[in-house]
């Protein structure tokens, strides 16, 4: 059984879309999604430097556009996807990629909504100086209570021993000085704020208002949610969860548990792949994984689809 996953913010690198523009339909699609987002996604994906694409309001629509474009390069006929993919999920903003690929939102609407999300999250992050940090090592049963004692939120519980804490700069400094037992290192992440925490509550309100105008379809592929790792069958519930997830922790560990229960045998991470396949290699032993980093990975990905679809 094949699972398709889409990465979240931080996976983007300068020029990562350049090699995809030569494929039929990709440039035209990116131009249409650029119009929807009010953002030149082609320029940001090919010419912009690391600092420009780190901007939350840019990175989020750029990542969703990249995931959509690379997936439809992988499948010659978009109708193949629901027939060949057993389940689909995305990490954080990657959930919008997954929802759109599953048929919940048309691609232009998904990119437009994500642009609204990115702008709203950047605005919320500007209110208080906040950030995020990855904890290397440790036991979640020890780490999570320790974070909560310091007033921090375990914003990403990613499985394979990886937890990301989020909160104010003062709280993160306290964490650096008082690490949970077993944690070897605390690594500050280059993000604009404490995503997936209560600090993002204003962004939830903005996104909810934007979502009111949308009519979601039910997913055509088993859709696995970051909220609790549960599969969600109603498009309205998927959209509600996409909105609320901005201020709630990402439970990627539970998503991977659901993949196991579904009988996953192979996992492909769409462009710019790498992060989620790394987690899967540690948490899902025996499952074949492939990160779609560039068009050079397409043939191997198609072979994996042929074997596991």
C-alpha positions in Angstrom: 0.0 0.0 0.0 1.4 3.3 -1.1 1.3 6.5 1.0 1.9 10.0 -0.5 3.1 12.7 1.8 3.9 16.4 1.5 6.5 18.3 3.5 6.0 21.5 5.5 7.8 24.7 6.0 11.6 24.6 6.0 11.9 22.1 3.2 12.3 24.8 0.5 15.8 25.7 -0.9 16.9 28.3 -3.4 16.2 27.3 -7.0 14.4 24.1 -6.2 11.7 24.6 -8.8 14.0 25.3 -11.7 14.3 21.8 -13.0 10.5 21.2 -12.9 9.7 24.1 -15.3 10.7 22.0 -18.4 7.8 19.6 -18.0 4.6 20.1 -20.0 2.0 22.1 -18.1 4.1 23.0 -15.1 5.0 26.6 -16.0 1.3 27.3 -17.0 0.1 25.8 -13.7 2.6 27.8 -11.7 1.5 31.0 -13.5 -2.1 30.3 -12.7 -1.3 29.6 -9.0 0.8 32.8 -8.9 -2.2 34.8 -10.0 -4.3 33.1 -7.3 -1.7 33.9 -4.6 -0.8 37.3 -5.9 2.8 36.1 -5.8 5.4 35.3 -8.5 5.9 31.7 -7.5 8.2 31.0 -10.5 10.6 33.7 -9.5 10.6 32.7 -5.8 11.1 29.0 -6.8 14.0 29.7 -9.2 15.7 33.0 -8.5 15.0 34.1 -4.9 17.6 33.6 -2.2 17.2 31.6 1.0 16.2 34.7 3.1 13.4 35.6 0.6 11.8 32.1 0.6 12.1 31.7 4.4 9.4 34.4 4.7 6.4 32.5 6.0 4.0 34.3 3.6 6.1 33.2 0.6 7.3 29.8 1.8 3.8 28.4 2.4 2.2 28.9 -1.1 5.6 28.0 -2.7 5.7 24.7 -1.0 2.1 23.8 -1.8 2.6 24.8 -5.5 5.8 22.7 -5.6 4.0 19.7 -4.2 1.2 19.9 -6.6 3.4 20.4 -9.6 5.7 17.6 -8.8 2.9 15.2 -8.2 1.2 15.8 -11.5 4.6 15.4 -13.2 4.8 12.0 -11.4 1.4 10.9 -12.6 0.8 11.3 -16.3 -2.9 11.3 -15.7 -4.2 13.0 -12.5 -7.0 10.5 -12.4 -4.4 7.8 -11.6 -3.7 9.2 -8.2 -6.9 8.1 -6.3 -6.6 4.7 -8.0 -2.9 4.1 -7.0 -2.4 6.0 -3.7 -3.8 4.3 -0.6 -3.5 7.2 1.7 -2.3 10.8 1.7 -1.1 13.3 4.3 1.0 16.4 4.7 3.0 17.9 7.5 1.7 21.3 8.6 1.2 23.4 5.5 1.8 20.2 3.5 -1.7 19.3 4.7 -3.1 21.8 2.1 -1.1 20.0 -0.6 -2.5 16.7 0.5 -6.0 18.0 0.7 -5.9 19.5 -2.7 -4.4 16.3 -4.3 -7.2 14.3 -2.6 -9.8 16.5 -4.2 -10.9 18.5 -1.2 -10.0 21.9 -2.7 -9.2 22.9 -6.3 -5.5 23.8 -6.7 -6.0 27.5 -7.2 -8.2 27.8 -4.1 -5.7 25.8 -2.0 -2.8 28.1 -3.0 -4.9 31.2 -2.5 -6.0 30.0 1.0 -2.4 29.1 1.9 -1.3 32.6 0.9 -3.9 33.9 3.3 -2.6 31.5 6.0 1.0 32.5 5.5 0.2 36.2 5.7 -2.0 35.8 8.8 0.7 33.6 10.6 3.4 36.2 9.8 1.2 38.9 11.3 0.4 36.8 14.4 4.1 36.1 14.8 4.9 39.8 14.8 2.9 40.4 18.0 5.3 38.7 20.4 8.9 37.6 19.9 8.5 33.8 19.6 10.3 30.9 18.0 10.7 27.2 17.7 13.5 24.7 18.6 14.1 21.0 17.8 15.1 18.7 20.6 17.6 16.0 19.8 17.1 12.8 21.8 15.0 12.2 24.8 11.8 10.3 25.7 8.6 12.0 24.7 7.0 10.9 28.0 9.7 12.9 29.8 10.1 15.7 27.4 6.5 16.8 26.9 5.7 17.4 30.6 9.1 19.2 30.9 8.2 21.6 28.1 4.8 22.2 29.5 6.4 23.0 32.9 8.4 25.7 31.1 5.3 27.1 29.4 6.3 25.8 26.0 4.2 23.9 23.5 5.3 20.6 21.9 4.3 22.0 18.5 5.5 19.2 16.4 5.6 15.6 17.8 7.1 14.0 14.7 7.9 10.5 15.9 11.3 8.8 15.6 12.3 10.7 18.8 11.8 14.1 17.3 9.9 16.9 19.1 9.9 20.6 18.2 9.1 23.1 21.1 7.6 26.5 20.5 7.0 29.5 22.7 8.5 32.9 23.6 12.2 33.7 23.3 12.4 33.7 27.1 10.8 30.3 27.4 13.2 28.9 24.7 16.2 30.4 26.6 14.9 28.6 29.7 14.8 25.4 27.8 18.3 25.8 26.6 19.4 26.2 30.2 17.2 23.4 31.6 17.0 20.6 29.0 14.7 17.6 29.6 16.5 14.5 30.8 17.9 12.6 27.8 17.9 15.5 25.4 21.3 16.0 24.0 20.8 19.3 22.2 18.3 22.1 21.6 18.6 23.5 18.1 16.9 26.8 17.3 14.9 26.7 14.0 14.9 29.5 11.5 11.2 30.3 11.6 9.3 33.5 12.2 7.3 32.5 15.2 5.7 29.8 17.4 3.6 28.0 14.8 1.0 25.5 15.9 0.6 27.2 19.3 -1.9 29.6 21.0 0.3 32.4 19.6 -1.3 31.7 16.2 -4.9 32.1 17.4 -5.4 35.4 15.4 -4.4 33.6 12.2 -7.1 30.9 12.9 -9.8 33.6 12.9 -8.5 35.1 9.6 -8.3 31.7 7.9 -11.7 30.7 9.2 -13.3 33.8 7.5 -11.5 33.0 4.2 -12.6 29.4 4.3 -16.3 30.4 4.7 -16.5 31.1 1.0 -15.2 27.6 0.0 -17.2 24.4 -0.8 -14.9 21.5 -0.1 -15.3 18.1 -1.7 -14.9 14.8 0.1 -11.4 13.3 -0.2 -11.1 10.7 -3.0 -8.1 9.2 -1.2 -7.8 8.2 2.5 -6.8 11.5 4.1 -4.8 11.4 7.4 -5.0 14.5 9.6 -2.2 16.1 11.7 -4.6 16.8 14.5 -4.8 13.2 15.8 -3.6 10.9 13.0 -7.2 10.0 12.2 -8.4 9.5 8.7 -11.1 12.0 7.7 -13.8 11.2 5.1 -15.8 14.5 5.0 -14.4 17.4 3.1 -16.0 19.9 5.5 -14.2 18.3 8.4 -10.9 18.3 6.5 -11.3 22.1 5.9 -12.2 22.7 9.6 -9.1 20.8 10.7 -6.9 22.7 8.2 -8.1 26.0 9.7 -7.7 24.9 13.4 -4.4 23.2 12.9 -2.6 26.5 12.6 -2.8 26.9 16.4 -2.7 23.2 17.4 0.3 20.8 17.6 1.2 18.6 14.6 1.0 14.9 15.5 3.0 13.4 12.7 3.8 10.5 15.1 0.1 9.6 15.1 -0.1 10.0 11.3 2.7 7.4 10.9 0.9 5.1 13.4 -2.1 5.3 11.1 0.0 4.5 8.1 1.2 1.3 9.9 -2.4 0.3 10.7 -3.4 0.8 7.0 -0.6 -1.5 6.0 1.8 0.9 4.3 4.5 -0.8 2.3 5.9 2.3 0.4 6.0 6.0 1.0 6.8 8.8 -1.5 7.4 12.4 -0.3 6.6 15.0 -3.0 8.9 17.9 -3.8 10.8 19.2 -2.0 11.1 15.8 -0.3 13.5 14.6 2.3 12.3 15.5 5.8 9.4 13.1 6.1 11.2 10.2 4.4 13.9 10.6 7.0 11.3 10.2 9.8 9.7 7.3 8.0 13.0 5.4 7.7 13.3 5.5 11.5 9.7 5.0 12.5 8.5 2.7 9.7 11.1 -0.1 9.4 10.6 -2.2 6.3 8.7 0.4 4.4 10.3 1.5 1.2 10.7 5.3 1.0 11.5 7.8 -1.7 12.0 11.6 -1.6 11.0 13.4 -4.8 13.7 16.0 -4.6 14.2 16.6 -8.3 13.0 15.3 -11.7 15.9 12.8 -11.5 13.9 10.9 -8.9 10.8 10.4 -11.1 11.8 7.1 -12.7 12.5 5.5 -9.3 9.3 6.9 -7.9 7.3 5.5 -10.8 8.9 2.1 -10.3 7.8 2.2 -6.6 4.3 3.1 -7.6 4.2 0.2 -10.0 5.3 -2.2 -7.3 3.1 -0.9 -4.4 0.1 0.9 -5.9 
